[in-house]
């Protein structure tokens, strides 16, 4: 599904958080969103998911204006931070709750969760404890899995590599690439880590002060140098 952004503006007081005139994420794109802290990455994701109200402009997922329709929610999965989780449930209870919302039977949920066994690494299921008592890394895993459980056509993950150990980072990169190849879903990922983003995203958008200042084709992994030059200049 396409995501179409038009005349989008969002300010927090004097600070410009989003200012995007026209931008289309094509159906089947795997887009990496990069930028320094405060560039507006999470704000943009929250606007796309209708968690924030824009000052003006519109965002459509497919033909659905996100602020005027609920239909897009059936085909969208997202994890921004652990506020998305219901932390007084166990992971099993939470996964089954999410599955039920999308009309999945218990055994369907269990089968889909089992595909993430390597990612969970024996630390998530069967622990007999509530989500609130898990480490930040395992909460991250629970959130990512729950976002992918209903096999969405649009998947949005904010900093999915945060809190994960190197093995888990490698596994989730493999999972996301495979999911993209199998389903042709539109996937948006933000990350501070340029290497991870360049590794898995054929298209990269560079955000600065709420504006997309570069839209980079990374099919041949050519974005790395351009991004490194940009961030090195910024660090001086």
C-alpha positions, -999 to +999 in steps of 0.1 A: +000+000+000+012+035-008+016+061+019+010+096+006+019+127+026+007+161+014+013+196+028+020+181+062+029+205+090+033+199+127+049+224+152+055+221+189+055+258+199+083+274+178+099+241+169+091+226+135+085+189+140+072+180+105+071+201+073+067+178+043+051+192+011+047+161-010+061+126-003+050+092-015+062+059-001+054+034-029+036+002-022+063-024-015+090+001-005+113-007+024+122+027+036+147+036+062+142+070+079+174+085+093+183+117+110+198+132+142+179+134+175+151+158+171+150+155+133+113+145+135+115+107+128+092+096+157+069+126+152+064+116+115+056+080+125+031+092+151+015+114+125+013+085+101-004+064+128-028+091+138-013+093+173-006+130+168-029+155+151-012+174+123-016+212+122-024+209+085-021+186+056-030+149+052-016+114+053-032+085+034-024+048+038-038+034+005-070+053-001-076+059+036-070+093+052-056+082+086-073+110+105-107+103+090-109+066+087-102+035+108-099+011+079-062+014+075-056+000+109-066-035+097-036-036+073-011-017+095+013-030+122+035-007+143+057-006+173+070+028+185+079+022+221+068+001+251+038+023+257+023+001+229+024-029+252-001-039+279+025-045+306+003-063+331-002-092+308+023-120+301+037-121+265+015-151+257-016-132+269-006-101+250+000-120+217-033-138+220-051-105+228-035-089+197-043-119+176-080-118+187-083-082+176-074-093+141-096-124+142-069-149+146-075-182+165-053-192+193-035-219+174-029-195+145-013-170+169+009-198+184+020-209+149+029-174+139+048-168+172+068-200+167+084-184+135+101-159+159+116-186+181+152-178+171+145-141+177+130-147+211+160-169+220+141-188+248+137-156+268+101-145+260+077-174+260+071-196+290+087-173+315+056-170+338+061-133+343+044-100+332+057-079+304+066-051+328+092-074+344+111-081+312+143-063+301+141-035+276+155-058+249+128-084+254+101-058+256+114-046+222+111-082+208+075-085+222+066-052+205+081-061+171+065-096+171+031-082+180+033-056+152+040-084+127+015-110+141-014-102+117+010-100+087+003-064+079+006-048+045+022-017+062+047-022+089+062+008+109+090+002+134+107+031+153+143+022+163+137-016+161+174-023+168+174-004+201+181-025+232+188-056+212+221-076+214+241-080+182+227-115+175+191-103+179+198-073+156+211-097+130+181-120+134+155-092+131+173-078+100+169-113+084+133-116+095+124-081+081+141-088+048+124-122+044+090-107+054+094-080+028+104-105+001+075-128+009+047-103+013+057-072-007+046-052+024+054-015+027+079-013+056+091+019+073+120+017+098+138+045+116+172+040+131+202+058+145+223+030+132+233+038+096+248+003+090+216-015+099+195+009+078+218+007+048+219-032+051+182-037+048+165-006+032+167-001-006+154+034-001+164+059+026+149+093+035+171+117+054+152+140+078+164+173+092+142+197+112+111+179+101+119+181+064+129+152+041+161+168+027+173+137+007+156+107-008+183+082-015+182+051-038+202+024-019+196-006-041+233-011-045+241+000-009+255+033-023+238+054+004+264+046+031+290+071+020+265+099+014+250+094+048+283+091+065+294+124+049+263+141+061+265+129+097+303+135+099+297+171+088+270+175+114+293+162+141+321+188+135 
